[in-house]
Amino acid sequence: MRYDNLKAAVARMLAGRERVESDRFTPLRSHFGFDAFFCTPGLEGAQEQGGVEGEVGRFRRRHLVPVPQVESVDELNTLLEAADRADDRSHIARRLKTVDQMAEAERPALRPLPAEAFDPAVPLRARVDRNARITVRGSRYSVPAEHGGRSVEVRLGGASLTVMAGGGA
C-alpha cells in the first residue's frame, strides 16, 4: 500500500512538531502500527528530512536522467525495479556490506505486515436527487432510480467509487 501524498497526513500544523493528523492518516498509522514523527517546520527543521529527499534526488539523477523512453507504465515499472535492485547491490561509502545485505540483517527486527489490507477509501454520504444521481466532490454519478430521495453511503477510493443503499452495494 502506498501513501504517496504525506501532506495529506496533516490536517493542521501547530507549534513545533505538533500536528493535527487527518481523518484518514490516523487509521492508516494504526493499521500498520507506526508512530508519526513530524519535522520541525522552517529553517530550524530543514536538515531533518534531507536524507530521504537527497536519496530520491540521487535515484532520479542516476536512473531517470535522461528521461527513459518507454512504451507503457509496466515497462517503466520494470525499469525502476531493475534500477532498485542495482542500487541494492551497491555499497554506501566505506561500508563493507551492500545495501541489500544491511537490509537483510535488519529484517528480523521488523514486524510483519497486517494480514488484512488497509482500505484507503474515504467514507462519505450522498443524497440521491430526483434524477437518480449523487454528487461526490463535485462529480455526478448515476444510481438506480429506486433510491431517489434517499441518503446513501459512498466509499471513495483512488480508482473506485462504491455506493451502498440500505446496507448493500
Backbone as a chain_set.jsonl record, in Angstrom:
{"seq": "MRYDNLKAAVARMLAGRERVESDRFTPLRSHFGFDAFFCTPGLEGAQEQGGVEGEVGRFRRRHLVPVPQVESVDELNTLLEAADRADDRSHIARRLKTVDQMAEAERPALRPLPAEAFDPAVPLRARVDRNARITVRGSRYSVPAEHGGRSVEVRLGGASLTVMAGGGA", "coords": {"N": [[0.849, -1.158, 0.0], [0.676, 2.114, -0.912], [1.3, 5.352, 0.29], [1.281, 8.016, -1.079], [1.05, 10.837, -0.891], [2.104, 12.462, 1.575], [1.527, 14.905, 2.683], [-1.137, 14.869, 2.968], [-1.395, 13.627, 5.358], [-1.481, 15.432, 7.378], [-3.735, 17.551, 8.912], [-3.66, 20.013, 10.127], [-1.056, 22.23, 11.012], [0.62, 22.751, 14.052], [2.334, 24.293, 16.794], [5.909, 23.905, 16.686], [6.776, 20.511, 16.458], [4.238, 19.565, 16.589], [1.152, 18.33, 15.31], [-2.108, 18.182, 13.82], [-3.51, 15.311, 12.899], [-4.812, 14.032, 9.789], [-8.138, 12.77, 9.071], [-7.936, 10.32, 7.711], [-5.269, 9.557, 7.916], [-4.721, 8.808, 10.559], [-6.151, 6.281, 10.953], [-4.653, 4.791, 9.054], [-2.048, 4.851, 10.131], [-2.553, 3.528, 12.537], [-3.374, 1.013, 11.583], [-1.027, -0.029, 10.38], [0.672, 0.118, 12.503], [2.567, 2.173, 13.319], [4.287, 5.032, 14.667], [3.812, 8.499, 14.24], [6.204, 10.931, 13.328], [6.962, 14.146, 13.085], [8.678, 16.622, 11.176], [10.386, 19.595, 12.265], [9.027, 22.682, 11.348], [10.122, 25.086, 8.832], [13.322, 26.863, 8.702], [14.647, 25.831, 10.928], [14.122, 23.102, 10.953], [15.077, 22.191, 8.573], [17.211, 20.436, 7.995], [16.291, 18.0, 8.845], [14.804, 16.298, 7.147], [16.337, 15.908, 4.979], [17.91, 13.643, 4.262], [16.261, 11.557, 3.186], [15.038, 12.964, 1.074], [17.324, 13.639, -0.336], [18.159, 11.103, -1.183], [16.073, 10.413, -2.926], [16.481, 12.325, -4.913], [19.066, 11.557, -5.756], [18.53, 8.98, -6.794], [16.8, 9.673, -8.889], [18.497, 11.277, -10.498], [20.469, 9.395, -11.155], [19.09, 7.262, -12.413], [16.968, 8.227, -13.94], [17.636, 10.275, -15.618], [18.926, 10.832, -18.699], [15.361, 11.25, -19.292], [13.752, 8.175, -19.337], [12.754, 6.436, -22.29], [9.86, 4.848, -22.752], [7.319, 2.4, -23.546], [5.113, 1.831, -22.021], [3.48, 1.966, -18.778], [3.965, -0.353, -17.395], [6.407, -1.163, -18.527], [8.021, 0.952, -17.643], [7.856, 0.525, -14.867], [9.173, -1.954, -14.703], [11.731, -1.166, -15.489], [12.338, 0.598, -13.36], [12.281, -1.187, -11.189], [14.494, -2.798, -11.827], [16.52, -0.882, -11.608], [16.311, -0.319, -8.899], [17.032, -2.807, -7.798], [19.682, -2.877, -8.669], [20.747, -0.739, -7.192], [20.458, -1.859, -4.663], [22.492, -3.72, -4.671], [24.703, -2.199, -4.38], [27.378, -0.426, -2.607], [27.409, 1.629, 0.252], [29.318, 4.498, 0.978], [32.401, 3.55, 2.359], [31.425, 1.301, 3.72], [31.262, -2.138, 4.501], [29.337, -4.003, 3.778], [26.738, -4.634, 1.334], [23.898, -2.593, 0.376], [21.61, -4.209, 0.261], [22.462, -6.418, 1.836], [22.722, -5.202, 4.335], [20.046, -4.47, 4.77], [18.85, -6.997, 4.907], [20.0, -7.907, 7.279], [18.644, -6.35, 9.109], [16.047, -7.203, 8.838], [14.913, -9.265, 10.646], [14.167, -7.725, 12.847], [11.944, -6.352, 12.083], [8.406, -5.901, 12.152], [5.804, -8.099, 11.004], [3.715, -7.394, 8.124], [0.279, -6.333, 8.435], [-2.308, -8.843, 8.349], [-4.689, -8.281, 7.045], [-5.607, -6.154, 4.339], [-5.194, -2.592, 4.138], [-7.896, -0.423, 3.917], [-8.105, 2.256, 1.968], [-10.212, 3.877, 1.24], [-12.415, 6.695, 1.376], [-14.989, 7.254, 3.581], [-18.203, 8.472, 2.83], [-21.303, 10.357, 2.669], [-24.149, 10.67, 0.567], [-26.862, 12.299, -1.102], [-29.474, 11.06, -3.058], [-30.641, 12.514, -5.941], [-33.629, 13.796, -7.659], [-33.217, 12.985, -10.237], [-31.986, 10.586, -10.087], [-29.266, 10.698, -9.345], [-26.112, 11.12, -7.689], [-23.974, 13.466, -6.046], [-20.594, 13.64, -5.672], [-17.931, 15.09, -4.287], [-18.04, 17.155, -6.245], [-18.464, 15.797, -8.641], [-20.871, 14.085, -10.635], [-22.804, 11.096, -10.343], [-24.611, 8.358, -11.649], [-27.224, 6.466, -10.152], [-29.262, 3.613, -9.262], [-32.698, 4.236, -10.001], [-34.614, 3.642, -8.048], [-33.623, 4.479, -5.647], [-34.05, 7.142, -5.355], [-34.228, 10.268, -3.696], [-33.27, 9.251, -1.305], [-30.739, 8.875, 1.235], [-27.452, 7.786, 0.737], [-24.665, 5.606, 1.396], [-21.277, 6.199, 0.599], [-18.201, 5.049, -0.676], [-15.25, 6.358, -1.364], [-12.598, 5.725, -3.328], [-9.184, 5.715, -4.588], [-9.316, 4.861, -7.248], [-11.882, 4.045, -7.524], [-15.426, 4.087, -6.854], [-17.817, 3.315, -4.59], [-21.18, 2.736, -4.036], [-23.549, 2.409, -1.509], [-26.695, 1.4, -0.645], [-29.057, 1.036, 1.798], [-27.494, -0.834, 3.183], [-26.286, -2.557, 1.317], [-24.169, -3.025, -1.604]], "CA": [[0.0, 0.0, 0.0], [1.464, 3.335, -0.97], [0.662, 6.577, 0.741], [2.176, 8.887, -1.812], [0.976, 12.243, -0.559], [2.137, 12.555, 3.029], [0.913, 16.145, 3.129], [-2.499, 14.501, 3.343], [-1.348, 13.113, 6.713], [-1.633, 16.532, 8.329], [-4.882, 18.439, 8.7], [-3.267, 21.351, 10.554], [0.225, 22.321, 11.711], [0.597, 23.526, 15.285], [3.678, 24.771, 17.142], [6.982, 22.912, 16.69], [6.493, 19.269, 15.748], [2.849, 19.169, 16.827], [0.269, 18.352, 14.158], [-3.409, 17.527, 13.886], [-3.497, 14.349, 11.795], [-6.045, 13.958, 9.005], [-9.044, 11.677, 9.431], [-7.529, 9.062, 7.088], [-3.909, 9.176, 8.297], [-4.74, 8.133, 11.858], [-6.408, 4.837, 10.765], [-3.524, 4.192, 8.336], [-0.978, 4.687, 11.107], [-2.973, 2.483, 13.476], [-3.401, -0.272, 10.874], [0.328, -0.52, 10.167], [1.363, 0.102, 13.787], [3.728, 3.048, 13.442], [4.065, 6.348, 15.254], [4.19, 9.606, 13.359], [7.205, 11.87, 13.839], [6.962, 15.213, 12.097], [9.82, 17.527, 11.187], [10.181, 20.97, 12.679], [8.878, 23.498, 10.141], [11.017, 26.22, 8.602], [14.767, 26.66, 8.63], [15.122, 25.03, 12.066], [13.977, 21.679, 10.666], [15.447, 21.923, 7.177], [18.131, 19.306, 7.888], [15.687, 16.776, 9.374], [14.293, 15.395, 6.128], [17.234, 15.953, 3.828], [18.437, 12.335, 3.874], [15.313, 10.882, 2.297], [14.904, 13.76, -0.139], [18.581, 13.505, -1.069], [18.153, 9.786, -1.833], [15.149, 10.487, -4.061], [17.188, 13.087, -5.942], [20.148, 10.734, -6.267], [17.931, 7.935, -7.627], [16.301, 10.332, -10.1], [19.631, 11.662, -11.353], [21.192, 8.207, -11.609], [18.311, 6.321, -13.215], [15.892, 8.838, -14.728], [18.183, 11.358, -16.447], [17.765, 11.465, -19.325], [14.076, 10.582, -19.066], [13.709, 6.942, -20.132], [11.701, 6.316, -23.304], [9.187, 3.567, -22.562], [6.04, 2.266, -24.25], [3.993, 1.632, -21.102], [3.771, 2.075, -17.353], [4.571, -1.632, -17.0], [7.812, -1.12, -18.925], [8.685, 1.876, -16.725], [7.974, -0.154, -13.574], [10.237, -2.957, -14.849], [12.982, -0.412, -15.496], [12.565, 1.092, -11.996], [12.617, -2.34, -10.346], [15.88, -3.176, -12.14], [17.373, 0.156, -11.019], [16.256, -0.517, -7.452], [17.864, -3.987, -7.496], [21.089, -2.48, -8.86], [21.127, 0.051, -6.021], [20.561, -2.769, -3.52], [23.779, -4.426, -4.745], [25.804, -1.225, -4.244], [27.939, -0.158, -1.277], [27.43, 3.016, 0.717], [30.718, 4.871, 1.251], [33.19, 2.949, 3.439], [30.735, 0.215, 4.426], [31.693, -3.406, 3.939], [28.205, -4.755, 3.248], [25.887, -3.948, 0.362], [22.626, -2.089, 0.899], [20.746, -5.367, 0.425], [22.935, -7.204, 2.971], [22.365, -4.474, 5.557], [18.591, -4.571, 4.919], [18.571, -8.363, 5.362], [20.393, -8.007, 8.682], [17.623, -5.678, 9.912], [14.733, -7.807, 8.612], [14.32, -9.932, 11.816], [13.637, -6.747, 13.807], [10.726, -5.753, 11.548], [7.142, -6.598, 12.383], [5.153, -8.477, 9.739], [2.602, -6.552, 7.702], [-1.015, -6.867, 8.879], [-2.895, -9.864, 7.47], [-5.726, -7.64, 6.233], [-5.182, -4.955, 3.617], [-5.772, -1.334, 4.601], [-8.856, 0.15, 2.973], [-7.877, 3.703, 1.979], [-11.392, 4.605, 0.764], [-12.986, 7.707, 2.263], [-16.434, 7.062, 3.719], [-18.983, 9.706, 2.658], [-22.747, 10.182, 2.471], [-24.672, 11.495, -0.525], [-28.308, 12.225, -1.281], [-29.866, 10.77, -4.435], [-31.577, 13.556, -6.381], [-34.809, 13.32, -8.396], [-32.751, 12.412, -11.499], [-31.249, 9.369, -9.719], [-27.827, 10.977, -9.36], [-25.482, 11.638, -6.475], [-22.821, 14.328, -6.288], [-19.49, 13.32, -4.769], [-16.802, 16.005, -4.521], [-18.207, 17.924, -7.465], [-18.776, 14.961, -9.795], [-22.168, 13.407, -10.533], [-22.83, 9.681, -10.694], [-25.947, 7.776, -11.711], [-27.526, 5.334, -9.279], [-30.594, 3.101, -9.604], [-33.773, 5.2, -9.745], [-35.395, 3.305, -6.841], [-33.021, 5.117, -4.467], [-34.319, 8.575, -5.417], [-34.618, 10.937, -2.46], [-32.669, 8.618, -0.129], [-29.332, 9.104, 1.54], [-26.685, 6.562, 0.517], [-23.268, 5.6, 1.823], [-20.345, 6.182, -0.522], [-16.789, 4.817, -0.34], [-14.486, 6.962, -2.448], [-11.214, 5.27, -3.378], [-8.358, 6.366, -5.59], [-9.727, 4.461, -8.595], [-13.217, 3.461, -7.476], [-16.46, 4.71, -6.055], [-18.819, 2.314, -4.274], [-22.378, 3.317, -3.436], [-24.315, 1.403, -0.78], [-28.014, 1.859, -0.215], [-29.708, 0.012, 2.611], [-26.532, -1.824, 3.665], [-25.67, -3.359, 0.259], [-23.569, -2.244, -2.696]], "C": [[0.895, 1.22, 0.0], [0.643, 4.479, -0.42], [1.522, 7.687, 0.183], [2.155, 10.338, -1.368], [0.939, 12.401, 0.951], [1.654, 13.901, 3.542], [-0.519, 15.886, 3.546], [-2.546, 13.926, 4.753], [-1.688, 14.191, 7.731], [-2.829, 17.393, 7.956], [-4.508, 19.87, 9.081], [-1.941, 21.288, 11.308], [0.041, 23.198, 12.944], [2.023, 23.989, 15.569], [4.684, 23.616, 17.134], [6.639, 21.707, 15.846], [5.029, 18.84, 15.847], [1.994, 19.34, 15.579], [-1.088, 17.787, 14.538], [-3.445, 16.62, 12.664], [-4.845, 14.337, 11.082], [-6.865, 12.741, 9.43], [-8.611, 10.341, 8.849], [-6.133, 8.616, 7.506], [-3.897, 8.409, 9.616], [-5.092, 6.652, 11.713], [-5.282, 4.117, 10.014], [-2.391, 3.883, 9.301], [-1.301, 3.572, 12.095], [-2.936, 1.104, 12.826], [-2.001, -0.866, 10.744], [1.19, -0.464, 11.422], [2.619, 0.948, 13.845], [3.32, 4.369, 14.077], [4.524, 7.407, 14.268], [5.212, 10.486, 14.074], [7.364, 12.935, 12.771], [8.169, 16.124, 12.271], [9.421, 18.901, 11.716], [10.05, 21.825, 11.423], [9.93, 24.596, 10.039], [12.478, 25.849, 8.578], [15.289, 25.777, 9.753], [15.081, 23.53, 11.769], [14.438, 21.276, 9.282], [16.351, 20.702, 7.029], [17.476, 17.985, 8.256], [15.212, 15.812, 8.297], [15.207, 15.309, 4.914], [17.744, 14.611, 3.36], [17.535, 11.627, 2.879], [15.189, 11.649, 0.994], [16.166, 13.69, -0.988], [18.652, 12.184, -1.818], [17.228, 9.768, -3.043], [15.822, 11.217, -5.221], [18.312, 12.286, -6.576], [19.611, 9.655, -7.191], [17.455, 8.528, -8.957], [17.443, 10.674, -11.044], [20.328, 10.444, -11.945], [20.391, 7.372, -12.609], [17.262, 6.956, -14.136], [16.334, 10.063, -15.519], [19.17, 10.732, -17.409], [16.499, 10.646, -19.066], [14.015, 9.337, -19.951], [12.53, 6.964, -21.111], [11.101, 4.927, -23.19], [7.842, 3.588, -23.278], [4.848, 2.17, -23.304], [4.445, 1.848, -19.662], [4.417, 0.789, -16.867], [6.061, -1.668, -17.349], [8.606, -0.191, -18.011], [8.878, 1.216, -15.367], [9.058, -1.222, -13.607], [11.604, -2.287, -14.804], [13.33, 0.081, -14.084], [12.925, -0.035, -11.039], [14.051, -2.785, -10.577], [16.85, -2.167, -11.534], [17.431, 0.003, -9.505], [17.113, -1.708, -7.036], [19.354, -3.663, -7.652], [21.581, -1.665, -7.674], [21.288, -0.828, -4.789], [21.889, -3.509, -3.504], [24.966, -3.488, -4.541], [26.246, -1.08, -2.784], [27.807, 1.332, -0.976], [28.863, 3.29, 1.18], [31.276, 4.225, 2.515], [32.457, 1.891, 4.261], [31.082, -1.093, 3.715], [30.554, -4.18, 3.275], [27.428, -3.924, 2.236], [24.614, -3.46, 1.05], [21.691, -3.264, 1.174], [21.166, -6.219, 1.622], [22.585, -6.523, 4.295], [20.854, -4.542, 5.817], [18.208, -5.962, 5.431], [18.926, -8.545, 6.831], [19.348, -7.373, 9.599], [16.262, -6.364, 9.844], [14.146, -8.504, 9.84], [13.713, -8.962, 12.835], [12.326, -6.119, 13.33], [9.502, -6.591, 11.905], [6.549, -7.002, 11.034], [4.036, -7.482, 9.401], [1.298, -7.155, 8.213], [-1.577, -7.863, 7.862], [-3.948, -9.254, 6.551], [-5.167, -6.396, 5.564], [-5.852, -3.73, 4.224], [-6.702, -0.799, 3.52], [-8.701, 1.67, 3.007], [-9.094, 4.536, 1.569], [-11.917, 5.559, 1.833], [-14.487, 7.451, 2.364], [-17.155, 8.409, 3.651], [-20.465, 9.341, 2.625], [-23.158, 11.106, 1.337], [-26.173, 11.3, -0.606], [-28.595, 12.007, -2.765], [-30.908, 11.799, -4.849], [-32.719, 12.953, -7.202], [-34.449, 12.73, -9.755], [-31.907, 11.151, -11.295], [-29.739, 9.559, -9.856], [-27.378, 11.388, -7.966], [-24.325, 12.532, -6.9], [-21.784, 14.023, -5.222], [-18.31, 14.185, -5.174], [-16.86, 16.662, -5.903], [-18.499, 17.119, -8.72], [-20.097, 14.238, -9.553], [-22.059, 11.972, -11.032], [-24.265, 9.203, -10.69], [-26.048, 6.61, -10.742], [-28.894, 4.809, -9.686], [-31.698, 4.053, -9.143], [-34.547, 4.906, -8.47], [-34.838, 3.944, -5.567], [-33.267, 6.618, -4.415], [-34.803, 9.133, -4.088], [-33.995, 10.364, -1.204], [-31.219, 9.052, 0.05], [-28.61, 7.767, 1.382], [-25.274, 6.732, 1.068], [-22.395, 5.486, 0.585], [-18.954, 5.893, 0.026], [-15.993, 5.272, -1.546], [-13.037, 6.516, -2.344], [-10.453, 6.009, -4.456], [-8.793, 6.055, -7.011], [-11.127, 3.877, -8.612], [-14.144, 4.288, -6.604], [-17.522, 3.642, -5.842], [-19.974, 2.99, -3.562], [-23.166, 2.205, -2.792], [-25.609, 2.032, -0.299], [-28.661, 0.74, 0.589], [-28.778, -1.111, 3.01], [-25.886, -2.671, 2.597], [-25.143, -2.498, -0.856], [-24.378, -2.373, -3.961]], "O": [[1.786, 1.335, 0.842], [-0.565, 4.559, -0.642], [2.381, 8.234, 0.874], [3.181, 11.012, -1.467], [-0.138, 12.467, 1.544], [1.391, 14.032, 4.737], [-1.061, 16.603, 4.387], [-3.634, 13.75, 5.3], [-2.138, 13.882, 8.834], [-2.928, 17.898, 6.837], [-4.967, 20.825, 8.455], [-1.729, 20.404, 12.138], [-0.605, 24.244, 12.891], [2.836, 24.064, 14.648], [4.358, 22.494, 17.523], [6.264, 21.832, 14.68], [4.636, 17.844, 15.24], [2.088, 20.348, 14.879], [-1.196, 16.999, 15.477], [-3.414, 17.096, 11.529], [-5.884, 14.597, 11.689], [-6.356, 11.814, 10.06], [-8.898, 9.305, 9.448], [-5.832, 7.424, 7.46], [-3.134, 7.455, 9.766], [-4.399, 5.818, 12.296], [-4.989, 2.958, 10.307], [-1.839, 2.783, 9.29], [-0.435, 2.772, 12.447], [-2.511, 0.134, 13.453], [-1.805, -2.061, 10.969], [2.322, -0.948, 11.412], [3.64, 0.497, 14.365], [2.156, 4.768, 14.027], [5.508, 7.222, 13.551], [5.095, 10.748, 15.271], [7.847, 12.655, 11.674], [8.621, 16.362, 13.391], [8.263, 19.307, 11.621], [10.876, 21.711, 10.518], [10.545, 24.982, 11.033], [12.837, 24.678, 8.45], [16.264, 25.05, 9.565], [15.91, 22.774, 12.274], [14.215, 20.142, 8.858], [16.262, 19.998, 6.023], [18.059, 16.931, 8.0], [15.22, 14.602, 8.523], [14.85, 14.681, 3.918], [17.994, 14.439, 2.167], [17.999, 11.15, 1.844], [15.231, 11.051, -0.082], [16.092, 13.682, -2.217], [19.141, 12.131, -2.947], [17.559, 9.176, -4.07], [15.742, 10.781, -6.369], [18.496, 12.325, -7.793], [20.17, 9.431, -8.265], [17.683, 7.95, -10.019], [17.374, 10.397, -12.242], [20.733, 10.462, -13.107], [20.962, 6.832, -13.556], [16.728, 6.283, -15.018], [15.498, 10.806, -16.033], [20.164, 10.152, -16.973], [16.574, 9.484, -18.667], [14.203, 9.424, -21.165], [11.448, 7.454, -20.787], [11.762, 3.936, -23.5], [7.297, 4.651, -23.576], [3.708, 2.396, -23.711], [5.64, 1.904, -19.372], [5.314, 0.823, -16.025], [6.877, -2.146, -16.561], [9.738, -0.504, -17.643], [9.95, 1.332, -14.773], [9.792, -1.38, -12.631], [12.525, -2.784, -14.157], [14.482, -0.008, -13.661], [13.78, 0.139, -10.17], [14.756, -3.115, -9.623], [17.892, -2.553, -11.002], [18.49, 0.178, -8.901], [17.836, -1.638, -6.043], [20.182, -4.12, -6.863], [22.698, -1.868, -7.198], [22.159, -0.573, -3.957], [22.369, -3.89, -2.436], [26.113, -3.936, -4.531], [25.577, -1.549, -1.863], [28.059, 2.18, -1.833], [29.53, 2.403, 1.712], [30.698, 4.339, 3.596], [32.847, 1.62, 5.397], [31.18, -1.143, 2.489], [30.779, -4.925, 2.321], [27.448, -2.694, 2.265], [24.302, -3.871, 2.167], [21.045, -3.304, 2.221], [20.303, -6.699, 2.358], [22.199, -7.185, 5.258], [20.433, -4.659, 6.968], [17.338, -6.088, 6.293], [18.231, -9.26, 7.553], [19.181, -7.807, 10.739], [15.411, -6.131, 10.702], [12.947, -8.352, 10.076], [12.833, -9.349, 13.604], [11.665, -5.423, 14.1], [9.558, -7.82, 11.952], [6.768, -6.32, 10.033], [3.489, -6.819, 10.282], [1.219, -8.368, 8.405], [-1.344, -7.733, 6.66], [-4.081, -9.67, 5.4], [-4.357, -5.674, 6.145], [-6.955, -3.825, 4.763], [-6.332, -0.734, 2.347], [-9.122, 2.309, 3.972], [-9.022, 5.765, 1.55], [-11.87, 5.269, 3.028], [-15.182, 7.432, 1.348], [-16.77, 9.364, 4.325], [-20.828, 8.167, 2.561], [-22.592, 12.186, 1.164], [-26.692, 10.252, -0.221], [-28.029, 12.686, -3.622], [-31.938, 11.945, -4.191], [-32.767, 11.741, -7.411], [-35.271, 12.049, -10.368], [-31.206, 10.704, -12.203], [-29.033, 8.71, -10.401], [-28.151, 11.927, -7.175], [-23.768, 12.369, -7.985], [-22.053, 14.13, -4.025], [-17.758, 14.035, -6.264], [-15.865, 16.716, -6.626], [-18.759, 17.705, -9.771], [-20.408, 13.834, -8.432], [-21.344, 11.669, -11.987], [-25.053, 9.595, -9.828], [-25.09, 5.865, -10.538], [-29.624, 5.503, -10.394], [-31.642, 4.604, -8.043], [-35.089, 5.828, -7.86], [-35.503, 3.951, -4.531], [-32.751, 7.298, -3.529], [-35.671, 8.554, -3.436], [-34.171, 10.932, -0.126], [-30.574, 9.534, -0.882], [-29.101, 6.735, 1.84], [-24.762, 7.845, 1.188], [-22.727, 4.769, -0.36], [-18.568, 6.426, 1.067], [-16.048, 4.658, -2.612], [-12.331, 6.876, -1.401], [-11.022, 6.842, -5.162], [-8.656, 6.901, -7.895], [-11.53, 3.274, -9.606], [-13.718, 5.067, -5.751], [-18.072, 3.116, -6.81], [-19.772, 3.73, -2.599], [-23.434, 1.179, -3.418], [-25.608, 3.066, 0.37], [-28.795, -0.381, 0.099], [-29.227, -2.246, 3.165], [-24.997, -3.458, 2.921], [-25.6, -1.371, -1.049], [-24.024, -1.784, -4.983]]}, "num_chains": 1, "name": "protein.A"}
